[in-house]
């Protein structure tokens, strides 16, 4: 899983992030579990 700041896709994306789900289901699950605490705080 890859996370890219939204600003990489233009000024309108400044407050966003893009997440690529191009990976194995196990890797995707692990990535989401690691990001979940951050997203819950935001």
VONUTOR-593205 format. One line per field, with one value per atom (N, C-alpha, C, O, CB): residue number from 1; residue in three letters; atom name; x, y, z. Coordinates in steps of 0.02 Angstrom, whole numbers, plus 50000, padded with zeros to 5 digits. Glycine has a CB too. Layout:
// VONUTOR-593205
resi = c(NUM; ...);
resn = c(ALA; ...);
name = c(CA; ...);
x = c(X; ...);
y = c(Y; ...);
z = c(Z; ...);
***
This chain:
// VONUTOR-593205
resi = c(1; 1; 1; 1; 1; 2; 2; 2; 2; 2; 3; 3; 3; 3; 3; 4; 4; 4; 4; 4; 5; 5; 5; 5; 5; 6; 6; 6; 6; 6; 7; 7; 7; 7; 7; 8; 8; 8; 8; 8; 9; 9; 9; 9; 9; 10; 10; 10; 10; 10; 11; 11; 11; 11; 11; 12; 12; 12; 12; 12; 13; 13; 13; 13; 13; 14; 14; 14; 14; 14; 15; 15; 15; 15; 15; 16; 16; 16; 16; 16; 17; 17; 17; 17; 17; 18; 18; 18; 18; 18; 19; 19; 19; 19; 19; 20; 20; 20; 20; 20; 21; 21; 21; 21; 21; 22; 22; 22; 22; 22; 23; 23; 23; 23; 23; 24; 24; 24; 24; 24; 25; 25; 25; 25; 25; 26; 26; 26; 26; 26; 27; 27; 27; 27; 27; 28; 28; 28; 28; 28; 29; 29; 29; 29; 29; 30; 30; 30; 30; 30; 31; 31; 31; 31; 31; 32; 32; 32; 32; 32; 33; 33; 33; 33; 33; 34; 34; 34; 34; 34; 35; 35; 35; 35; 35; 36; 36; 36; 36; 36; 37; 37; 37; 37; 37; 38; 38; 38; 38; 38; 39; 39; 39; 39; 39; 40; 40; 40; 40; 40; 41; 41; 41; 41; 41; 42; 42; 42; 42; 42);
resn = c(UNK; UNK; UNK; UNK; UNK; UNK; UNK; UNK; UNK; UNK; UNK; UNK; UNK; UNK; UNK; UNK; UNK; UNK; UNK; UNK; UNK; UNK; UNK; UNK; UNK; UNK; UNK; UNK; UNK; UNK; UNK; UNK; UNK; UNK; UNK; UNK; UNK; UNK; UNK; UNK; UNK; UNK; UNK; UNK; UNK; UNK; UNK; UNK; UNK; UNK; UNK; UNK; UNK; UNK; UNK; UNK; UNK; UNK; UNK; UNK; UNK; UNK; UNK; UNK; UNK; UNK; UNK; UNK; UNK; UNK; UNK; UNK; UNK; UNK; UNK; UNK; UNK; UNK; UNK; UNK; UNK; UNK; UNK; UNK; UNK; UNK; UNK; UNK; UNK; UNK; UNK; UNK; UNK; UNK; UNK; UNK; UNK; UNK; UNK; UNK; UNK; UNK; UNK; UNK; UNK; UNK; UNK; UNK; UNK; UNK; UNK; UNK; UNK; UNK; UNK; UNK; UNK; UNK; UNK; UNK; UNK; UNK; UNK; UNK; UNK; UNK; UNK; UNK; UNK; UNK; UNK; UNK; UNK; UNK; UNK; UNK; UNK; UNK; UNK; UNK; UNK; UNK; UNK; UNK; UNK; UNK; UNK; UNK; UNK; UNK; UNK; UNK; UNK; UNK; UNK; UNK; UNK; UNK; UNK; UNK; UNK; UNK; UNK; UNK; UNK; UNK; UNK; UNK; UNK; UNK; UNK; UNK; UNK; UNK; UNK; UNK; UNK; UNK; UNK; UNK; UNK; UNK; UNK; UNK; UNK; UNK; UNK; UNK; UNK; UNK; UNK; UNK; UNK; UNK; UNK; UNK; UNK; UNK; UNK; UNK; UNK; UNK; UNK; UNK; UNK; UNK; UNK; UNK; UNK; UNK);
name = c(N; CA; C; O; CB; N; CA; C; O; CB; N; CA; C; O; CB; N; CA; C; O; CB; N; CA; C; O; CB; N; CA; C; O; CB; N; CA; C; O; CB; N; CA; C; O; CB; N; CA; C; O; CB; N; CA; C; O; CB; N; CA; C; O; CB; N; CA; C; O; CB; N; CA; C; O; CB; N; CA; C; O; CB; N; CA; C; O; CB; N; CA; C; O; CB; N; CA; C; O; CB; N; CA; C; O; CB; N; CA; C; O; CB; N; CA; C; O; CB; N; CA; C; O; CB; N; CA; C; O; CB; N; CA; C; O; CB; N; CA; C; O; CB; N; CA; C; O; CB; N; CA; C; O; CB; N; CA; C; O; CB; N; CA; C; O; CB; N; CA; C; O; CB; N; CA; C; O; CB; N; CA; C; O; CB; N; CA; C; O; CB; N; CA; C; O; CB; N; CA; C; O; CB; N; CA; C; O; CB; N; CA; C; O; CB; N; CA; C; O; CB; N; CA; C; O; CB; N; CA; C; O; CB; N; CA; C; O; CB; N; CA; C; O; CB; N; CA; C; O; CB);
x = c(50042; 50000; 50044; 50096; 49952; 50024; 50062; 50015; 49958; 50095; 50039; 50001; 50040; 50099; 49988; 50005; 50036; 49997; 49935; 50036; 50032; 49997; 49957; 49981; 50047; 49896; 49853; 49881; 49866; 49788; 49923; 49953; 49993; 50004; 49997; 50016; 50054; 50011; 50037; 50080; 49945; 49899; 49867; 49818; 49845; 49893; 49868; 49849; 49839; 49807; 49844; 49830; 49765; 49760; 49827; 49714; 49650; 49656; 49611; 49599; 49709; 49718; 49756; 49773; 49752; 49771; 49813; 49790; 49832; 49814; 49726; 49702; 49682; 49647; 49642; 49705; 49688; 49750; 49806; 49646; 49739; 49791; 49762; 49702; 49818; 49804; 49782; 49814; 49873; 49801; 49774; 49797; 49790; 49737; 49756; 49845; 49845; 49833; 49868; 49911; 49785; 49771; 49800; 49773; 49696; 49854; 49885; 49933; 49993; 49922; 49906; 49947; 49907; 49849; 49974; 49938; 49903; 49852; 49860; 49953; 49799; 49749; 49780; 49759; 49696; 49831; 49864; 49900; 49896; 49914; 49935; 49971; 49922; 49935; 50015; 49867; 49817; 49787; 49779; 49761; 49770; 49743; 49792; 49772; 49725; 49854; 49906; 49912; 49917; 49973; 49912; 49919; 49860; 49870; 49924; 49800; 49741; 49742; 49724; 49677; 49762; 49767; 49818; 49807; 49786; 49872; 49923; 49899; 49917; 49987; 49859; 49835; 49773; 49761; 49819; 49735; 49673; 49679; 49637; 49645; 49729; 49733; 49742; 49714; 49791; 49779; 49789; 49723; 49706; 49841; 49687; 49624; 49572; 49531; 49598; 49572; 49523; 49536; 49489; 49526; 49598; 49615; 49599; 49590; 49688; 49596; 49587; 49515; 49500; 49612);
y = c(49942; 50000; 50061; 50063; 50000; 50111; 50174; 50231; 50233; 50182; 50279; 50339; 50399; 50406; 50348; 50440; 50498; 50560; 50560; 50491; 50614; 50675; 50701; 50699; 50730; 50724; 50747; 50805; 50814; 50767; 50845; 50903; 50882; 50922; 50942; 50820; 50795; 50795; 50790; 50725; 50801; 50800; 50867; 50873; 50747; 50919; 50986; 51021; 50988; 50984; 51085; 51126; 51106; 51109; 51200; 51087; 51068; 51006; 50993; 51055; 50967; 50907; 50918; 50869; 50856; 50979; 50995; 50960; 50938; 51070; 50955; 50926; 50852; 50825; 50966; 50820; 50750; 50706; 50731; 50744; 50641; 50592; 50541; 50526; 50558; 50514; 50460; 50395; 50392; 50476; 50343; 50278; 50229; 50222; 50253; 50195; 50144; 50076; 50057; 50144; 50040; 49973; 49919; 49863; 49963; 49934; 49885; 49842; 49853; 49921; 49793; 49748; 49688; 49681; 49784; 49645; 49585; 49603; 49653; 49532; 49565; 49579; 49583; 49623; 49525; 49542; 49544; 49610; 49640; 49486; 49634; 49698; 49756; 49803; 49708; 49754; 49807; 49809; 49863; 49796; 49751; 49748; 49777; 49816; 49676; 49759; 49784; 49860; 49895; 49751; 49885; 49957; 49996; 50047; 49972; 49972; 50005; 50004; 50053; 49972; 49948; 49944; 49993; 50022; 49873; 50004; 50052; 50124; 50167; 50042; 50138; 50206; 50223; 50282; 50215; 50174; 50185; 50232; 50277; 50120; 50224; 50270; 50343; 50388; 50250; 50355; 50423; 50452; 50509; 50424; 50413; 50437; 50449; 50495; 50388; 50410; 50419; 50485; 50515; 50360; 50508; 50569; 50631; 50686; 50570; 50623; 50681; 50703; 50751; 50664);
z = c(50000; 50000; 50000; 50034; 50061; 49962; 49957; 49972; 49949; 49886; 50012; 50026; 49998; 50011; 50103; 49959; 49927; 49949; 49947; 49849; 49969; 49986; 49926; 49869; 50009; 49939; 49886; 49846; 49787; 49914; 49878; 49844; 49783; 49737; 49893; 49781; 49723; 49660; 49604; 49737; 49668; 49611; 49599; 49561; 49623; 49630; 49619; 49685; 49736; 49573; 49682; 49741; 49775; 49837; 49722; 49738; 49767; 49811; 49852; 49711; 49804; 49844; 49908; 49942; 49804; 49926; 49984; 50048; 50087; 49995; 50060; 50123; 50117; 50160; 50148; 50064; 50052; 50047; 50041; 49989; 50049; 50035; 49987; 49989; 50101; 49945; 49900; 49923; 49939; 49826; 49925; 49947; 49889; 49860; 50010; 49874; 49822; 49855; 49903; 49781; 49830; 49856; 49811; 49809; 49864; 49777; 49732; 49772; 49772; 49673; 49806; 49846; 49866; 49847; 49908; 49903; 49926; 49979; 50013; 49953; 49986; 50038; 50108; 50149; 50037; 50121; 50186; 50197; 50250; 50192; 50146; 50151; 50158; 50196; 50089; 50123; 50127; 50197; 50226; 50074; 50224; 50292; 50342; 50386; 50311; 50337; 50383; 50377; 50427; 50368; 50316; 50305; 50335; 50367; 50231; 50324; 50351; 50427; 50459; 50325; 50456; 50530; 50557; 50611; 50551; 50522; 50545; 50538; 50579; 50506; 50486; 50475; 50517; 50529; 50402; 50538; 50573; 50633; 50640; 50596; 50677; 50734; 50712; 50744; 50779; 50660; 50635; 50610; 50625; 50579; 50570; 50541; 50595; 50589; 50490; 50648; 50702; 50739; 50766; 50751; 50742; 50777; 50736; 50763; 50796; 50670; 50625; 50621; 50586; 50556);
***
